[in-house]
């Protein structure tokens, strides 16, 4: 009976990767892959050289952060970026990482059809509404939004990201894991880590795998940004608690997406309790903003913006 349930659950996960097109615009931007040559010098368009005045600064957080067990009270977007995070970023720059690139690590809902792809698309594919300050971060990381990550795929768990079996052999080297392949090819400065939903039946190895992922990224100067998940498939929020505890221990940015959807109908979840309610990224449309996906795209931009400013804007 349990095996049958697991099979149906996995089938539902795969089916959900075929999104319904939103009303207006397109949810299928051009998928791109890119490579980076070490020695790249970041330049920003003249109109964007002045960063938003709401930018955070690098500040020690060890004594001011909420306790990990109070993770449900952590802000959706980090209010400060730690010195540890700044150190990781600076190490990455010394190693030749691209300051204008980020990677997505997760399941199919981390791919551009669902997540952030519109920001590399046409102007009509999204609307920032009152969040116009985010246009700067959209332009700065142009190319990363619509790019398909080599470390994101259908049903991906923390184990999949570390298993060479799941690597794209057209791009990746022999025995290279999806995570290692993505970092080598994209040379990102930041990585959004959106794992946990599909780890519900493998909780015994989730923390170990996540530590391996974090250690790998940090060693290569890639700033990891951990995201909590909206669902509670495990029943006791143990996976989110683990994610926040790791963010606290490693002193890296946390994107508390769980909190962002709590006020939405059904907490932003479809009837299966797993998948997010769909609408396109039009942040000036009150009807669409009752669904979870606009908030995932909006808060994803906000946390990326906070991390970017935190490592580049002087106090």
Secondary structure, DSSP 4 states (H G I P E B T S, - for coil): -HHHHHHHHHHHHHHTTSPPPPSSS-S-PPPB-----TT------GGGSS--TT---B---TTTSPPGGGGGGS-SS-S-B-HHHHHHHHHHHHHT-EEEEEEEEESGGGSTTTTTGGGGS-GGG-B-TT-GGGHHHHHHTTTTSSBPPTTB-TT--TTGGG-GGGS-TTTSPTT--HHHHHHHHH-EEEEEEE--GGGGGGHHHHHHHHHHHHHHHHHTT-EEEEE--S--TTSS-HHHHHHHHHHHHHT--EE-HHHHTTTSGGGGB-TTSSSBPP--SBTT-TTGGGSHHHHHHHHHHHHHHHHHHHHHS--
